Amino acid sequence: MRTRKASVLIVSLAMILPLAMVVCASTGVLDIPWQVSFKSLLQALGLSSSDVDPQQHMVLWQIRWPRVVLAAMVGATLALCGATMQGLFRNPLADPSLIGVSSGASLGAAVAIVLGATLLAGLSSWFDGLLAEQAYWLRQYLIAACASLGGFIASVLVYRLGTTPHGTSVATMLLAGIAITALAAALSNILSFIADDLALRQITLWKMGSLDGANWQRVLGGGILLLLVLVALPRYSRELNALLLGESEARHLGIAVERLKLKLIAWTALGVGVSVSLSGIIGFVGLVVPHLVRLMIGPDHRTLLPASALLGAILLVLADSVSRQVFSPEVIPIGIVTALLGAPFFISLLLQQRQRMLLQ
């Protein structure tokens, strides 16, 4: 019965996701019928010869579709990594930020924002101003690269601190993650303190999460790495199910626990690092979505992981649509929307759990 329920949920989410993407691509300052949005997509992919208005097609293909696709990929990755970390730590309240990757990425982005202008100015002088027209995109790529590097370094430090000759301690990794997060936050605050007004505003907005500036280059560049994560992590569903029994029991079942921990942390660090580099800090997706799916279909990672990815994609696509419409034509940071939607919902779940414990 539970397996059938999980299958129905996964199929339903797989059908809702493309519909949500088409509808959300149609919303914005310029309202476009969803049928036109769908036809524009088919036309751009060469699957239809329908003649869509050139202005609408340009808005859809150059601005909205890259943003919607990026939102879906980032949402799916964050939710999948969250479900993986909850399985690894055997705690439904765990989050990818526990291994320090989000704070490390934030520090890397702050370094790029504060020092990027100086670096690009030096490069421009070297190349006689040839980089002037490309300075904006070079700055964006520099921020993304530094954020990914910062997340990777933070996760490596946490793993090394939690690893001894006797193995990797999940509890020690948790404490190390808290320490690295605090250190990265302190260094990021120092950079914010010495930054000028423009850089300070960029750091603040980046920490709030945003999909502004999404284009097909960013989608394709980061999407390849995110797809690798989305394909790789579900392959460890059986091992994660074994970990639910405990590490000793998993070893008796033939699971190489230490190697498994390293692989899961590496894939999670890659997924979250790339996601944060593309969209900034977006909270609650990796925490709330797996918890919600677990309440609906149980803890079996064979269905929990794909369902979490699909629901995470849908949630972030809808959240991005809300962020573009609430104060239109202004776009509020998507991290604010996910926090406003996720925090009350998660508090309600905790209150329900507390009530059940009191009744027992």
C-alpha positions in Angstrom: 0.0 0.0 0.0 2.8 2.4 0.9 4.7 1.6 -2.3 1.6 2.3 -4.4 1.1 5.6 -2.6 4.7 6.6 -3.2 4.4 5.7 -6.9 1.2 7.7 -7.2 2.9 10.7 -5.5 6.0 10.5 -7.8 3.9 10.3 -11.0 1.7 13.1 -9.8 4.7 15.4 -9.0 6.3 14.5 -12.4 3.1 15.6 -14.1 2.7 18.8 -12.1 6.3 20.0 -12.5 6.2 20.8 -16.3 2.7 22.3 -15.9 4.0 24.6 -13.1 7.0 25.6 -15.3 4.8 26.5 -18.3 2.4 28.5 -16.2 5.1 30.3 -14.2 7.0 31.2 -17.4 3.8 33.0 -18.5 3.6 35.2 -15.4 5.4 38.5 -14.9 5.2 42.2 -15.8 4.1 41.2 -19.3 1.3 38.6 -19.0 1.5 36.0 -21.6 -1.0 33.2 -22.1 0.4 29.8 -21.0 -0.5 28.4 -24.4 1.9 30.9 -26.0 4.6 30.0 -23.5 4.3 26.4 -24.4 4.3 27.1 -28.1 7.4 29.3 -27.7 9.2 26.5 -26.0 8.4 24.1 -28.8 9.4 26.6 -31.4 12.7 27.3 -29.7 13.4 23.6 -29.5 12.5 23.1 -33.2 9.6 20.9 -32.3 6.9 23.2 -33.8 6.7 25.7 -36.6 4.1 27.9 -34.8 4.6 31.6 -35.3 4.8 33.2 -31.9 5.0 37.0 -31.6 8.7 37.9 -31.7 8.6 40.2 -28.6 6.8 37.5 -26.6 9.2 34.8 -27.8 12.2 36.9 -26.9 10.9 37.6 -23.4 10.0 33.9 -22.9 13.1 32.3 -24.3 15.8 34.8 -23.3 14.5 35.8 -19.8 11.7 33.6 -18.3 12.5 30.1 -19.5 16.2 30.2 -18.3 14.9 31.5 -14.9 12.3 28.8 -14.6 14.6 26.0 -15.6 17.3 27.2 -13.2 14.7 27.4 -10.4 13.6 23.9 -11.0 17.2 22.5 -11.1 18.3 24.4 -7.9 15.1 23.4 -6.0 15.4 19.8 -7.0 19.1 19.7 -6.0 18.6 21.4 -2.6 15.7 19.1 -1.7 17.6 16.0 -2.8 20.7 17.0 -0.9 18.6 17.8 2.2 17.0 14.3 2.1 20.4 12.8 1.7 21.8 14.7 4.7 18.8 13.7 6.8 19.4 10.1 6.0 23.1 10.3 6.7 22.7 12.1 10.0 19.5 10.0 10.7 17.8 13.1 11.8 14.7 14.6 10.0 15.8 18.1 11.1 19.1 17.9 9.4 20.0 20.3 6.6 22.8 20.6 3.9 24.1 23.6 5.8 25.2 21.3 8.6 28.4 20.4 6.7 29.2 24.1 6.3 28.9 24.2 2.5 26.3 27.0 2.5 28.4 29.3 4.8 31.6 28.5 2.9 29.9 29.4 -0.4 28.6 32.6 1.1 32.1 33.5 2.3 33.5 32.7 -1.2 30.9 34.9 -2.8 31.6 37.8 -0.4 35.3 37.6 -1.2 34.5 37.7 -5.0 32.1 40.7 -4.5 34.5 42.7 -2.4 37.7 42.0 -4.3 36.3 41.2 -7.7 36.2 44.9 -8.9 39.9 45.3 -8.0 40.8 42.0 -9.8 38.8 42.9 -12.9 40.2 46.4 -13.0 43.7 44.9 -13.0 42.8 42.5 -15.8 41.3 45.3 -17.9 44.5 47.3 -17.6 46.4 44.2 -18.7 44.2 43.7 -21.8 43.9 47.4 -22.7 40.2 47.7 -21.7 39.1 44.7 -23.9 37.3 43.3 -20.8 35.3 46.4 -20.1 32.1 45.2 -22.0 32.4 41.8 -20.4 33.2 43.0 -16.9 29.6 42.3 -15.6 29.5 38.7 -16.7 33.1 38.1 -15.7 32.1 39.3 -12.2 29.1 37.0 -12.1 31.3 34.0 -13.2 33.9 35.0 -10.6 31.3 35.1 -7.8 29.9 31.7 -8.9 33.4 30.1 -9.0 34.5 31.5 -5.7 31.2 30.4 -4.1 31.6 26.9 -5.4 35.3 26.8 -4.2 34.3 28.2 -0.8 31.6 25.5 -0.3 34.0 22.8 -1.3 36.7 24.0 1.1 34.3 24.2 4.0 32.9 20.7 3.4 36.5 19.3 3.2 37.4 21.0 6.4 34.3 19.6 8.2 35.0 16.1 6.9 38.6 16.2 7.9 37.8 17.5 11.4 35.2 14.7 11.8 37.5 11.9 10.5 39.9 9.9 12.7 41.9 6.8 12.0 39.0 4.9 13.5 36.4 6.3 11.1 34.2 9.3 10.6 32.0 10.5 13.5 28.7 12.0 12.4 28.4 13.8 15.8 31.9 15.3 15.4 31.1 16.4 11.9 28.0 18.1 13.1 30.0 20.1 15.7 32.7 20.8 13.1 30.0 22.1 10.8 28.7 24.5 13.4 32.2 25.8 14.1 33.1 26.2 10.4 29.7 27.9 9.8 30.4 30.4 12.6 34.0 31.1 11.4 32.8 31.6 7.8 30.0 33.9 9.0 32.5 36.0 11.0 34.9 36.3 8.0 32.0 37.2 5.8 30.9 39.9 8.3 34.4 41.4 8.2 34.2 41.7 4.5 30.8 43.3 4.7 32.2 45.8 7.2 35.0 46.9 5.0 33.0 46.8 1.7 31.7 49.9 0.1 28.0 50.6 -0.2 27.6 48.9 -3.6 29.5 45.8 -2.6 27.6 45.7 0.7 24.3 45.8 -1.1 25.4 43.0 -3.5 26.5 40.8 -0.6 23.2 41.4 1.3 21.0 40.6 -1.8 23.1 37.6 -2.6 22.6 36.2 0.9 18.9 36.6 0.4 18.9 34.4 -2.7 18.0 35.5 -6.2 17.6 34.1 -9.7 18.2 37.5 -11.4 20.5 37.3 -14.3 19.6 33.7 -15.2 20.5 32.9 -18.8 21.1 29.8 -20.8 24.9 30.0 -20.3 24.4 29.7 -16.5 21.8 27.0 -16.9 24.0 24.9 -19.1 27.2 25.6 -17.2 25.8 24.8 -13.8 23.1 22.4 -15.0 25.6 19.8 -16.1 27.0 19.5 -12.6 23.5 19.6 -11.0 22.3 16.9 -13.3 25.3 14.7 -12.2 24.2 15.2 -8.6 20.5 14.5 -9.4 21.5 11.3 -11.1 24.1 10.1 -8.6 22.5 10.6 -5.2 19.4 8.4 -5.8 21.8 5.5 -6.5 22.6 5.4 -2.8 19.0 4.9 -1.7 19.5 1.3 -0.5 22.7 2.3 1.4 20.8 5.1 3.1 18.0 2.7 4.0 20.6 0.5 5.7 22.0 3.5 7.6 18.6 4.0 9.2 19.2 0.8 11.1 22.5 2.2 12.5 26.1 2.2 11.4 26.9 -1.2 13.0 23.9 -2.9 11.4 24.8 -1.3 8.0 28.3 -2.7 8.2 26.9 -6.2 9.0 24.8 -5.8 5.8 28.0 -5.3 3.8 27.9 -1.5 3.5 31.2 0.3 3.4 30.0 3.0 5.8 33.1 5.3 5.8 33.3 5.3 2.0 29.6 5.9 1.8 29.9 8.9 4.1 32.6 10.4 2.0 30.7 9.9 -1.3 27.5 11.4 0.1 29.3 14.4 1.6 31.2 15.0 -1.7 28.0 14.8 -3.9 26.1 17.0 -1.4 28.9 19.6 -1.3 29.0 19.7 -5.1 25.2 20.0 -5.4 24.7 22.6 -2.7 27.9 24.5 -3.7 26.9 24.8 -7.3 23.3 25.7 -6.4 24.4 28.4 -4.0 26.8 29.8 -6.6 24.0 30.1 -9.1 21.2 31.4 -6.9 22.6 32.6 -3.6 21.4 31.3 -0.2 18.0 29.8 -0.4 16.8 28.4 2.9 14.2 25.8 4.0 14.0 23.9 0.7 16.4 21.3 1.8 14.8 21.1 5.3 11.1 21.3 4.7 10.6 19.4 1.5 12.2 16.0 2.5 10.4 16.3 5.9 7.0 16.8 4.1 7.6 14.0 1.7 8.6 11.7 4.5 5.3 12.4 6.3 3.4 11.4 3.1 5.2 8.3 1.9 7.6 7.2 4.7 11.4 7.0 5.1 12.2 4.6 2.2 14.9 6.5 0.3 14.1 4.7 -2.9 11.0 6.8 -3.2 11.9 9.6 -0.8 14.8 10.9 -2.9 13.1 11.3 -6.3 9.9 12.6 -4.7 11.9 15.2 -2.7 13.7 16.3 -5.9 10.4 16.8 -7.8 8.6 18.6 -5.0 11.7 20.8 -4.4 11.7 21.8 -8.0 8.0 22.6 -8.0 8.3 24.6 -4.8 11.1 26.8 -6.0 9.5 27.4 -9.4 6.3 28.6 -7.6 8.3 30.6 -5.1 10.1 32.4 -7.9 6.8 33.2 -9.6 5.5 34.7 -6.3 8.7 36.7 -5.9 8.2 38.3 -9.4 4.5 39.1 -8.8 4.0 40.3 -5.3 5.6 43.8 -5.8 5.7 43.7 -9.6 7.6 45.2 -11.4 10.1 44.8 -8.5 11.4 41.3 -7.8 11.9 40.4 -4.2 14.7 37.9 -3.3 13.5 34.3 -3.6 15.1 33.4 -0.3 12.6 35.7 1.5 9.7 33.9 -0.2 10.9 30.4 0.7 11.5 31.5 4.3 8.1 33.1 4.6 6.5 30.0 3.2 8.7 27.4 4.8 9.2 28.7 8.4 5.5 28.8 9.4 4.8 25.4 7.8 7.8 23.9 9.6 6.7 25.4 12.9 3.3 23.9 12.4 4.9 20.5 11.8 6.9 20.8 15.0 3.8 21.7 16.9 1.9 18.7 15.6 4.8 16.5 16.5 4.9 18.0 20.0 1.2 17.4 20.4 1.5 13.8 19.4 4.3 13.3 21.9 2.1 14.8 24.7 -0.8 12.4 23.8 1.4 9.3 24.0 
